[in-house]
């Protein structure tokens, strides 16, 4: 990706997440390049689609999309949970540099209270793919789940490059598929009772495409399924919320699994409708459609769905919240008739933070300088592709964990003070044999990358116990020196100092999937 020494210097000089600015050349350029649609599923695993080996759930439209385009086998999400994964996707920065590195911060966000006190909004200086494409003349729309800015903050979609927004701002709100309201731009829209939000998103997406068919557009369609309704899951044991379990009603499965499969069927049909509309409007050949997921499949603790039932994690170890392959490796397909050769399977290694520069390259513009991603346009077109030197991840729930992919080697440090595990993906795709003790030189290299690729974040400190963080009742954190203090919360008697583990997240850690 880049010389290892440069980020070391960078991490010394820059203690906060980096901000990047739009290159001047990219502004006021008339729309060029194809339309771009990014369809992102929520918690859909590598093994959930027919074209990725799924046998029990039928996904004919997505399978057809794969046959008509390229299917990638080595594509990685940026984080094993929603918000950080999506932040990296749209800003081109991996988690060592991204501004948002968790669903919830470890310290309160200044000026915010209640739920928002731990939801960090994107800042004006965090450049998104929507801003890049808008500057290149694209109409930009976001439909579905955002999670990167609460109401009236700097991070709302309309302030981050989206002309049009319809959906959820808050991720917990997005658990509810029959919500009382959604946001249309910055207005709260009351919904009719019994409206399934996913259906509204598809309707809205079809309308967006129709409305913008005469001009270049970018549509980020962030579906919320097959994620669970966690609150419903906790109260009833079945949080897999869908209006109808067809076409799986008569299967001898538990209701959770029927509903999960029905969610995928619903989404598959809707992707088919979007592809059919492109054809009907005669913009099929001028539209690139991507399909991917934000992280691996959820555990049974979220909606009662068992990710082993359909082998949603494929053959891999781990699920959502794991840095093992099952939590990180997700489907990625791209379809652009006439340009992307049909029916290809590509083993190109790439990650969510490569999406922004890839979209910029498609649009004929340049991404902002200083990002981690590189354009994968050559790989899409089956041309010779430059590869990143390594991929880097970090994750802060349950302690500071890191992972590196370096060629065939996958290294994972499961906690700040834990030894690094090393797996050879070429011979051990399930990550069962830790070879760290046998490959000292590789271990030194990946440890150097872990040091170099990470910059410290004030909201996700790697050693919060040293950063003088104290926890408050209800899981609210304070910095002892008063910085970051939320004035809306009255201090109570401080709880014992934390020692690297946090148990206050509403999104609790899923149990690890055991390799058979
Ligand atoms: Ca997710």
Boltz pocket constraint, residues with backbone or C-beta under 6 A from the ligand:
constraints:
  - pocket:
      binder: B
      contacts: [[A, 41], [A, 42], [A, 43], [A, 80], [A, 81], [A, 82], [A, 227], [A, 294], [A, 295], [A, 296]]
      max_distance: 6.0
